[in-house]
């Protein structure tokens, strides 16, 4: 805004230095810190004389830095204070903590007006609804949400693809196995000729296999064996439990032997939703028409064994 004459002071509230009265004198110089001050007008001042607030114009006038009272002051008169208000028609600089949300126009706060922060931080809100800075993540991490009531965080995504796969086998042949017998002995994780299992290992006790992680698992059982008598059907079973107690057949397969001393082989599969590693387990058995069957095993190659592949999370 342009002004004729001197531009008004904005919110510059000042108390003048003490003034000693002179007998029969009406005009006095106003100073602040021993420097002459120039009020805007008499209406921009509060003047107390002998404890009484004086009316501007009728009780005093102002010209430059000089205040002139309507009548000469005499010995004993006291100018209690002179307060200069500055430009009372201008708000000036608001006091700290006085500007409310309603006083700020929409879209008025630009990035240049925001406080500086840490490179890479993101502004979010805490559980109380207050602004909070989300700490900068590392290269390759992504911002993830834990839902309502939690501040987002940067996290490393799980490695894509299959992260757990391994192969087990029996190291020696087992004979005289009867219908429904489980293979309980001589299990080992494959370990020869460049074997390449990945992830945490399965564990087993007496042929009962425990999974290292929950998830959807592909369980594959290959059985090789023989019998000295003919069998119209002979093969293997995958049995599973979801309560660490009762086992049920979840996969079966059969071949046949038409005359004595012949071999059989086949592979069966089961997709197992392992929602708990303490209750969901598998084991492997032989089935046939007659008892007395034999299962082949070897410590250097897999004749009879199982493959475990974690395909994804539990459903």
VOPAGU-2260 file (C-alpha; in pm, 1 decimal, decimal comma):
REM VOPAGU-2260
SITE   aa  ch    i         X         Y         Z
SITE  UNK   A    0       0,0       0,0       0,0
SITE  UNK   A    1     124,8     350,6     -85,7
SITE  UNK   A    2     113,9     635,7     164,3
SITE  UNK   A    3     131,4    1014,1     145,7
SITE  UNK   A    4     404,1    1109,6     385,7
SITE  UNK   A    5     563,9     862,1     626,6
SITE  UNK   A    6     444,6     498,7     612,3
SITE  UNK   A    7     270,3     395,4     938,2
SITE  UNK   A    8     450,7     169,6    1178,9
SITE  UNK   A    9     288,7    -171,9    1210,5
SITE  UNK   A   10     231,1    -303,8    1558,1
SITE  UNK   A   11     534,8    -121,1    1697,5
SITE  UNK   A   12     417,5     -73,3    2055,7
SITE  UNK   A   13     660,0     146,6    2253,6
SITE  UNK   A   14     671,6     308,3    2597,7
SITE  UNK   A   15     843,8     645,7    2594,5
SITE  UNK   A   16    1124,2     733,1    2829,5
SITE  UNK   A   17    1021,8     906,7    3152,2
SITE  UNK   A   18     962,9    1280,9    3105,3
SITE  UNK   A   19    1022,3    1533,7    3382,5
SITE  UNK   A   20     773,7    1816,3    3380,6
SITE  UNK   A   21     881,5    2180,0    3374,1
SITE  UNK   A   22     675,5    2445,8    3547,1
SITE  UNK   A   23     455,5    2638,6    3300,4
SITE  UNK   A   24     570,9    2426,5    2999,5
SITE  UNK   A   25     328,4    2244,0    2769,5
SITE  UNK   A   26     557,3    2094,1    2498,4
SITE  UNK   A   27     785,8    1795,5    2559,9
SITE  UNK   A   28    1005,3    1572,9    2339,0
SITE  UNK   A   29     919,9    1202,7    2327,6
SITE  UNK   A   30    1204,6     951,6    2317,5
SITE  UNK   A   31    1251,3     575,9    2343,5
SITE  UNK   A   32    1595,6     472,4    2447,0
SITE  UNK   A   33    1704,9     836,8    2423,7
SITE  UNK   A   34    1606,6     844,1    2054,4
SITE  UNK   A   35    1330,7    1070,2    1930,2
SITE  UNK   A   36    1015,6     882,4    1824,0
SITE  UNK   A   37     744,4     989,0    1583,7
SITE  UNK   A   38     390,7     871,1    1661,5
SITE  UNK   A   39     150,8     844,6    1368,4
SITE  UNK   A   40    -100,8    1087,3    1523,3
SITE  UNK   A   41    -230,7    1180,5    1865,3
SITE  UNK   A   42    -488,6     905,3    1817,2
SITE  UNK   A   43    -211,6     645,7    1804,0
SITE  UNK   A   44    -106,3     708,6    2162,4
SITE  UNK   A   45    -216,8     647,5    2517,9
SITE  UNK   A   46    -108,8     927,4    2753,8
SITE  UNK   A   47    -151,7     924,7    3131,1
SITE  UNK   A   48    -113,2    1256,3    3319,1
SITE  UNK   A   49    -147,2    1259,7    3696,3
SITE  UNK   A   50    -304,5     912,0    3676,1
SITE  UNK   A   51    -570,0    1017,0    3424,6
SITE  UNK   A   52    -580,7     895,9    3063,0
SITE  UNK   A   53    -583,0    1202,5    2840,0
SITE  UNK   A   54    -812,4    1251,8    2543,1
SITE  UNK   A   55    -620,7    1295,9    2216,8
SITE  UNK   A   56    -656,9    1626,5    2032,6
SITE  UNK   A   57    -851,3    1800,1    2310,3
SITE  UNK   A   58    -597,1    1724,3    2584,6
SITE  UNK   A   59    -282,3    1701,0    2375,8
SITE  UNK   A   60    -157,7    1720,3    2018,6
SITE  UNK   A   61     143,8    1571,9    1844,0
SITE  UNK   A   62     381,8    1721,0    1591,6
SITE  UNK   A   63     678,0    1505,4    1495,6
SITE  UNK   A   64     836,4    1388,9    1820,9
SITE  UNK   A   65     681,5    1669,4    2028,3
SITE  UNK   A   66     372,2    1628,6    2243,6
SITE  UNK   A   67     198,2    1949,0    2346,5
SITE  UNK   A   68     -54,3    1947,5    2626,1
SITE  UNK   A   69    -360,5    2173,6    2609,7
SITE  UNK   A   70    -242,2    2359,5    2918,0
SITE  UNK   A   71      99,6    2429,8    3063,6
SITE  UNK   A   72     208,3    2173,8    3316,9
SITE  UNK   A   73     314,4    2294,8    3655,2
SITE  UNK   A   74     543,2    2174,8    3927,6
SITE  UNK   A   75     401,1    1855,8    4076,1
SITE  UNK   A   76     233,4    1735,0    3755,8
SITE  UNK   A   77     343,9    1380,3    3658,9
SITE  UNK   A   78     343,4    1230,5    3311,7
SITE  UNK   A   79     287,4     868,4    3418,7
SITE  UNK   A   80     351,1     714,5    3075,3
SITE  UNK   A   81     317,7     768,7    2705,8
SITE  UNK   A   82     253,8     454,2    2501,1
SITE  UNK   A   83     286,7     471,6    2123,6
SITE  UNK   A   84      65,2     220,2    1945,4
SITE  UNK   A   85     197,1     228,3    1590,4
SITE  UNK   A   86     -56,4     170,5    1310,2
SITE  UNK   A   87    -360,0      35,5    1499,8
SITE  UNK   A   88    -546,1     -32,1    1172,4
SITE  UNK   A   89    -288,6    -296,6    1069,9
SITE  UNK   A   90    -269,2    -635,6    1243,9
SITE  UNK   A   91     106,6    -638,1    1225,3
SITE  UNK   A   92     286,0    -956,4    1325,3
SITE  UNK   A   93      56,2   -1203,7    1510,9
SITE  UNK   A   94     171,4   -1329,3    1847,0
SITE  UNK   A   95     309,4   -1680,7    1869,7
SITE  UNK   A   96      42,7   -1953,0    1876,8
SITE  UNK   A   97    -246,9   -1721,4    1783,0
SITE  UNK   A   98    -310,2   -1814,5    1416,8
SITE  UNK   A   99    -577,5   -2087,2    1391,8
SITE  UNK   A  100    -652,4   -2321,9    1102,7
SITE  UNK   A  101    -955,0   -2116,6     999,0
SITE  UNK   A  102    -735,0   -1810,2     942,3
SITE  UNK   A  103    -524,1   -1987,0     676,5
SITE  UNK   A  104    -668,0   -2005,6     325,2
SITE  UNK   A  105    -691,0   -2342,0     151,0
SITE  UNK   A  106    -382,0   -2429,0     -56,2
SITE  UNK   A  107    -199,3   -2133,0     100,5
SITE  UNK   A  108      86,2   -2334,0     257,8
SITE  UNK   A  109     352,7   -2414,7      -0,9
SITE  UNK   A  110     654,2   -2644,9      25,8
SITE  UNK   A  111     872,3   -2338,5      74,4
SITE  UNK   A  112     684,8   -2264,0     399,9
SITE  UNK   A  113     729,2   -2611,8     547,0
SITE  UNK   A  114     998,0   -2681,9     802,6
SITE  UNK   A  115    1304,6   -2861,0     665,5
SITE  UNK   A  116    1331,2   -3235,3     726,4
SITE  UNK   A  117    1548,9   -3534,9     648,5
SITE  UNK   A  118    1598,3   -3632,8     286,9
SITE  UNK   A  119    1375,1   -3930,3     205,0
SITE  UNK   A  120    1140,7   -3896,1     504,5
SITE  UNK   A  121     764,8   -3907,9     440,0
SITE  UNK   A  122     502,4   -3720,7     643,0
SITE  UNK   A  123     231,2   -3941,7     792,0
SITE  UNK   A  124      16,8   -3935,9    1107,7
SITE  UNK   A  125      59,1   -4120,8    1436,1
SITE  UNK   A  126    -215,2   -4300,2    1629,3
SITE  UNK   A  127    -319,6   -3969,6    1789,0
SITE  UNK   A  128    -361,7   -3803,0    1450,9
SITE  UNK   A  129     -51,3   -3586,6    1486,2
SITE  UNK   A  130     194,9   -3539,7    1199,2
SITE  UNK   A  131     494,8   -3769,0    1215,8
SITE  UNK   A  132     793,4   -3833,7     990,1
SITE  UNK   A  133     832,9   -4186,6     854,8
SITE  UNK   A  134    1203,2   -4266,4     871,3
SITE  UNK   A  135    1387,5   -4305,1     542,6
SITE  UNK   A  136    1417,8   -4664,1     423,1
SITE  UNK   A  137    1706,6   -4835,4     252,1
SITE  UNK   A  138    1764,4   -4883,1    -118,4
SITE  UNK   A  139    1515,8   -5133,8    -258,1
SITE  UNK   A  140    1273,6   -5117,7      35,5
SITE  UNK   A  141     906,8   -5026,3     -11,6
SITE  UNK   A  142     657,7   -4839,5     206,4
SITE  UNK   A  143     417,4   -5083,5     368,7
SITE  UNK   A  144     110,3   -5037,1     586,2
SITE  UNK   A  145      30,3   -5236,3     898,7
SITE  UNK   A  146    -326,9   -5109,6     891,2
SITE  UNK   A  147    -512,9   -4860,5    1107,0
SITE  UNK   A  148    -340,2   -4765,4    1431,3
SITE  UNK   A  149      13,2   -4816,6    1300,1
SITE  UNK   A  150     261,2   -4584,0    1131,4
SITE  UNK   A  151     373,6   -4701,9     783,9
SITE  UNK   A  152     730,0   -4828,1     759,2
SITE  UNK   A  153     981,5   -4907,3     489,4
SITE  UNK   A  154    1041,4   -5281,6     460,3
SITE  UNK   A  155    1230,4   -5521,5     240,8
SITE  UNK   A  156    1000,2   -5730,9      25,8
SITE  UNK   A  157    1029,3   -6109,7      55,0
SITE  UNK   A  158    1254,4   -6262,7    -203,5
SITE  UNK   A  159    1048,7   -6370,2    -502,8
SITE  UNK   A  160    1024,9   -6725,5    -627,0
SITE  UNK   A  161    1068,8   -7049,0    -434,7
SITE  UNK   A  162    1266,1   -7001,4    -113,6
SITE  UNK   A  163    1253,1   -7354,0      31,3
SITE  UNK   A  164    1306,5   -7683,0    -153,3
SITE  UNK   A  165    1477,6   -8002,5     -42,2
SITE  UNK   A  166    1503,1   -8371,9    -105,1
SITE  UNK   A  167    1511,4   -8662,0     139,7
SITE  UNK   A  168    1575,6   -9034,9      88,5
SITE  UNK   A  169    1624,0   -9361,7     270,4
SITE  UNK   A  170    1982,5   -9475,7     277,9
SITE  UNK   A  171    1923,6   -9853,0     287,2
SITE  UNK   A  172    1667,2  -10099,0     156,7
SITE  UNK   A  173    1397,2  -10225,1     391,2
SITE  UNK   A  174    1241,6  -10570,5     353,8
SITE  UNK   A  175     946,5  -10762,1     495,8
SITE  UNK   A  176     722,5  -10458,5     497,1
SITE  UNK   A  177     351,8  -10522,8     537,3
SITE  UNK   A  178      49,6  -10343,4     398,2
SITE  UNK   A  179      24,9   -9990,9     545,6
SITE  UNK   A  180     367,1   -9994,6     713,2
SITE  UNK   A  181     526,9   -9649,0     731,7
SITE  UNK   A  182     890,2   -9602,3     636,1
SITE  UNK   A  183    1039,3   -9501,9     970,8
SITE  UNK   A  184    1411,0   -9576,0     941,6
SITE  UNK   A  185    1722,5   -9458,9     756,1
SITE  UNK   A  186    1596,6   -9117,1     640,8
SITE  UNK   A  187    1852,5   -8851,2     543,4
SITE  UNK   A  188    1858,1   -8527,6     349,5
SITE  UNK   A  189    2025,4   -8581,1      14,7
SITE  UNK   A  190    2388,0   -8468,4      26,2
SITE  UNK   A  191    2582,1   -8612,6    -265,6
SITE  UNK   A  192    2687,2   -8520,8    -618,7
SITE  UNK   A  193    2602,5   -8153,7    -619,1
SITE  UNK   A  194    2278,5   -8164,3    -424,0
SITE  UNK   A  195    2127,1   -7813,5    -403,7
SITE  UNK   A  196    1849,6   -7781,8    -145,4
SITE  UNK   A  197    1756,3   -7431,6     -33,2
SITE  UNK   A  198    1597,7   -7283,9     277,6
SITE  UNK   A  199    1551,2   -7417,8     627,7
SITE  UNK   A  200    1565,2   -7796,7     647,5
SITE  UNK   A  201    1275,7   -8026,7     720,3
SITE  UNK   A  202    1310,7   -8229,2    1036,6
SITE  UNK   A  203    1197,9   -8587,9    1091,8
SITE  UNK   A  204    1165,4   -8837,7    1369,1
SITE  UNK   A  205    1076,1   -9201,0    1301,0
SITE  UNK   A  206     968,1   -9102,4     951,4
SITE  UNK   A  207     736,2   -8820,9    1067,7
SITE  UNK   A  208     831,8   -8501,0     883,6
SITE  UNK   A  209     791,2   -8155,7    1041,3
SITE  UNK   A  210     789,5   -7847,0     821,3
SITE  UNK   A  211    1025,0   -7555,9     902,4
SITE  UNK   A  212     773,9   -7290,8     792,1
SITE  UNK   A  213     403,3   -7253,3     741,3
SITE  UNK   A  214     287,4   -7223,9     383,2
SITE  UNK   A  215     154,4   -7418,4      88,0
SITE  UNK   A  216     389,1   -7709,1      26,9
SITE  UNK   A  217     420,8   -7955,3    -260,2
SITE  UNK   A  218     500,7   -8297,2    -114,5
SITE  UNK   A  219     623,9   -8557,7    -362,9
SITE  UNK   A  220     690,8   -8922,2    -274,5
SITE  UNK   A  221     876,6   -9162,8    -503,4
SITE  UNK   A  222     891,8   -9529,4    -410,5
SITE  UNK   A  223    1099,4   -9808,2    -563,8
SITE  UNK   A  224    1064,0  -10166,9    -446,2
SITE  UNK   A  225    1016,8  -10530,0    -527,9
SITE  UNK   A  226     843,6  -10846,1    -414,7
SITE  UNK   A  227     898,2  -11215,9    -468,5
SITE  UNK   A  228     529,7  -11282,8    -530,7
SITE  UNK   A  229     280,9  -11138,1    -774,3
SITE  UNK   A  230      84,2  -10833,0    -657,5
SITE  UNK   A  231    -221,2  -10703,6    -842,5
SITE  UNK   A  232    -151,7  -10367,3    -682,2
SITE  UNK   A  233     154,3  -10242,0    -499,5
SITE  UNK   A  234     266,8   -9888,6    -431,9
SITE  UNK   A  235     297,2   -9604,4    -182,6
SITE  UNK   A  236      95,5   -9368,1      33,5
SITE  UNK   A  237     133,1   -9015,0     167,2
SITE  UNK   A  238     -41,1   -8973,8     501,2
SITE  UNK   A  239     -88,8   -8641,0     677,2
SITE  UNK   A  240    -214,1   -8500,0    1004,7
SITE  UNK   A  241    -351,1   -8157,1    1087,5
SITE  UNK   A  242    -376,0   -8217,9    1463,0
SITE  UNK   A  243     -41,8   -8394,0    1529,3
SITE  UNK   A  244    -235,3   -8710,3    1607,5
SITE  UNK   A  245    -465,2   -8861,6    1347,8
SITE  UNK   A  246    -312,3   -8943,2    1007,9
SITE  UNK   A  247    -516,3   -8983,6     691,4
SITE  UNK   A  248    -414,2   -9097,2     342,5
SITE  UNK   A  249    -392,4   -8790,9     117,4
SITE  UNK   A  250    -228,7   -8951,6    -188,2
SITE  UNK   A  251    -180,6   -9306,9    -317,3
SITE  UNK   A  252     -49,9   -9481,3    -624,3
SITE  UNK   A  253     -11,9   -9837,8    -739,6
SITE  UNK   A  254     171,8  -10054,9    -986,3
SITE  UNK   A  255     145,5  -10431,3   -1022,0
SITE  UNK   A  256     375,2  -10730,6   -1029,8
SITE  UNK   A  257     254,2  -11021,9   -1240,4
SITE  UNK   A  258     522,5  -11268,5   -1137,6
SITE  UNK   A  259     779,9  -11305,4    -863,2
SITE  UNK   A  260    1101,7  -11104,4    -817,2
SITE  UNK   A  261     989,9  -10800,9   -1016,2
SITE  UNK   A  262    1038,6  -10431,4    -939,0
SITE  UNK   A  263     786,7  -10150,9    -918,8
SITE  UNK   A  264     812,5   -9771,9    -905,8
SITE  UNK   A  265     585,9   -9469,1    -910,1
SITE  UNK   A  266     557,0   -9110,4    -783,2
SITE  UNK   A  267     265,0   -8943,1    -603,6
SITE  UNK   A  268     203,5   -8582,5    -494,8
SITE  UNK   A  269       9,9   -8381,7    -242,2
SITE  UNK   A  270     -40,7   -8003,2    -203,6
SITE  UNK   A  271     -40,0   -7946,5     172,8
SITE  UNK   A  272    -163,0   -7626,1     338,0
SITE  UNK   A  273      61,7   -7610,7     643,7
SITE  UNK   A  274    -103,9   -7350,3     865,3
SITE  UNK   A  275      82,2   -7470,8    1176,5
SITE  UNK   A  276     422,4   -7636,6    1192,2
SITE  UNK   A  277     338,4   -7802,3    1523,1
SITE  UNK   A  278      22,7   -7981,3    1406,6
SITE  UNK   A  279      61,6   -8032,4    1029,4
SITE  UNK   A  280     297,1   -8319,1     945,0
SITE  UNK   A  281     340,7   -8597,1     687,4
SITE  UNK   A  282     483,4   -8948,6     662,2
SITE  UNK   A  283     513,4   -9215,1     393,9
SITE  UNK   A  284     391,1   -9577,7     374,6
SITE  UNK   A  285     377,1   -9879,5     143,7
SITE  UNK   A  286      59,4  -10042,6      21,9
SITE  UNK   A  287      -6,8  -10366,1    -166,8
SITE  UNK   A  288    -212,6  -10678,1    -205,9
SITE  UNK   A  289       7,0  -10895,0      13,1
SITE  UNK   A  290     251,9  -10845,4     301,3
SITE  UNK   A  291     626,0  -10903,4     285,6
SITE  UNK   A  292     724,8  -10630,0      35,9
SITE  UNK   A  293    1067,6  -10464,4       4,6
SITE  UNK   A  294    1153,6  -10097,0     -47,5
SITE  UNK   A  295    1478,7   -9992,3    -215,8
SITE  UNK   A  296    1718,4   -9741,0     -56,3
SITE  UNK   A  297    2067,2   -9602,6    -126,1
SITE  UNK   A  298    2296,1   -9351,0      44,3
SITE  UNK   A  299    2445,2   -9216,6    -281,8
SITE  UNK   A  300    2131,9   -9182,1    -493,5
SITE  UNK   A  301    1759,9   -9148,6    -435,6
SITE  UNK   A  302    1569,9   -9472,2    -493,2
SITE  UNK   A  303    1291,4   -9408,5    -243,5
SITE  UNK   A  304    1251,4   -9057,0    -114,8
SITE  UNK   A  305    1052,1   -8738,5     -84,5
SITE  UNK   A  306    1072,5   -8385,7    -220,7
SITE  UNK   A  307     938,2   -8083,7     -25,3
SITE  UNK   A  308     885,5   -7750,3    -204,1
SITE  UNK   A  309     730,7   -7444,7     -41,4
SITE  UNK   A  310     523,3   -7275,9    -313,7
SITE  UNK   A  311     385,0   -6980,0    -117,2
SITE  UNK   A  312     209,8   -6863,4     195,5
SITE  UNK   A  313     -51,3   -7062,6     381,2
SITE  UNK   A  314    -401,9   -7013,8     243,2
